[in-house]
């Protein structure tokens, strides 16, 4: 988690979001359930917010929840029209976060936590090899928070620029022979590093 405390958070098929803290003397990790009943289905993704001690969770029940650890309550609760598979806060603007959903051509939904029940924008792509979505496909923000990459069930990396009012990728890179799980940004050089089910690691220069 992006806080001073040493901890990590997990979500699971039991609908719970659990925070694990280290007990240094015994080298143990102690679990504490943050909530167990706010989601009615499996918790697919969790992430810590950087500007305050709270955890975002996304579930197969189509819900996004922000839980404030200090207040012990949910500060944000929103239901989408499709199952949620991951949540990813923006590294530069702490109010923005992206959610991966199961809707084709609207796979990524951008939210501003200040606009309580409103989606800022939706991004997506056409899938060639399958109509199904996979929770193994992940996204990554660029260090400046202006671009987001996504893997795909196709052998393609999709890049989106959140400054533009377009639903389609600003660039798509045919990068592998099989599905791409994730493509992350190098922090100082204009490169993407990708992993795929073709068992290769890719290094791609981006303009």
N, C-alpha and C positions, 0 to 999 in steps of 0.2 A: 504494500500500500504506500502511497506517496506522502507519508506522514513521518514524524520523528519516531513514533512507536514502532518497534519491530513486530510486524504481524502480517498475516495474509488472510484473504477471505475466499471461501468456497461456496458454491451452490450445488444442489444435487437433485436427484429424482424424488427425494422425500419432501420437496417444496421448501426446504429450509435454506437460510443464508447464515453461514457460520464464520465467525472470526476466530482465528488461531493466534495466540500470543505465546511468546517464548518464556519458559521458566528457566532462567539461566543456570541456577545452581544444579539442577538435575538434568539439564539438556533435554527438556521435554517441551512439547507444544500442547497448550491447553485450549480445547475448543469451547466457545461460548456462542450459543445460538442468538443471532440478532433478531430474527423472526422466523416463525415456522408456518404461519397460517395466512400470510398476506398474499402468497401465490397459491393457486389451486392446482398447479401442475408443476412439472419439473422446472427448476431454475437453470436456464441455459447459459447465462453469462453474468458475470459480476465485475465491477470496477470501482476503485476508490476515486473520489473527487479530490482535486488538488487544493482548492481554496477553503475547504472546510472538512471536518471529520465526518464524512457521510459516504455511504455505499450505494451505488446504483445496481439494480438487478433487473434482468430481463428474463421472462419466462415463456414457456410453451403455452401458457394460458393467455397470451397476448398482452400481458401487463409489463409496464416499466415502473419500478418503484425506487425512490430515493429514500434511504433510511438514515436519519441523523443519529449517530452513535451517542452524542452527548445528551441530546434531548430524549432519546429512547423512543422515537416515533417516526412515522413516515412523513416526510415533508412534501413529497411529490408522488402522485399515483395517477397513471394514465393508461388507458386501454386502447390498443390498436385494433386494426381489422384483420390482423394476421399474426401467426406465432412469431415470437421474438427469439433470435438465436445468439445474439451477442450485443454488448453495449460498449462503446468506446469514447471516453471523454476527449475533447479537443485539448491538445497540449499547450495551446497559446491563449485561447479564449475559454476561460473556465466555465462559462455559461452554456457552451455548446457541447452536444454529444451526439454520436451517430449510433443508430440501432440497425442491426441486420434483421430483416424479416423474411418470411417465406413467400412473398408475393413476387411473381415474375415481372421483370421490367420495372419494379419498384422495390428492389432488394434492400436498398439503403435509405433510411429516413433520418433527416437532420432535425434536431430539436434544440430549442433554446429554453433553458429551465425557467427563465423569467416569463415566457409565454406559456402559461400553465397547460392548456389543453390544445395547443396548436402545433402542427407540424410545420417547420420552416420550409422544408423542401424535400423532394424525393428524387433519388437517383437509381438508375438500373440499367440492365442490358438484356439483350435476347440471348437465350441459351440454345446452343446447337445440339449438344449431345444428350441432354436430359431435361425434363420438365421439373424434376424434383430439386429441392434445395438441400444442401448438406451443412450440418453444423461444424464440419471440419474445415469449411472455407472461412477464412478470416480476413480482417481489414487492418490497415495501419495508416496513421496520420503522418504527414510530413512534419519535420521539426517546427516549421513556421505555422502549422495548423491550417494552411490554405488548400492543401491537396489531401485526398485520401485514396489509397490503393485498395483493391479487393482482388482476392483470388477468384477462381471460377471453376465450375465443373468441366468447363472447356479448357484447353491448354493456353489460356489467355490471362494476362494481367490487365485489369481495367483501372484507369486513373481518372479521378473526378476533381474538378476545380470548383470549390464551394462558392466562389465569388460570382459565378455565372448562372443565369436562370435557365439552365439546360438540364434535362433529365438524363441525357446520354453521356457516355464517357468522353472526356476531352481527348483521351488517347487510349488505345488498346494495343498491347504488345503481345504478339504470338510468341510465347517464350519457351514452351515445353512441348513434350509429346503427349502428356496426359494432364489431368486436372491439376490446377495450381492451388495449393493450400493457402499460401500467404506470400506477400511481397512487402518487405520492410525497407525503409529509407536509410541510406547511410547518412550520418549526422553532419558530415562536413563536405562530402563529395556528391556530385549529381548521379548517384547510382542507386538502383534497386537490387536487393538481394532476395531471391525467391526460392521456395521449396515446392516440390511437386511429387505426385505419386509415380512419376517416371524415374524416381530415385536420384535425380540430379539436383544440384544447387545452381541457380542461375545468377549471373551478375549482368545487369542491364544498365546502360547509360541512358539517361533521360534528358530531354531538352527543356 
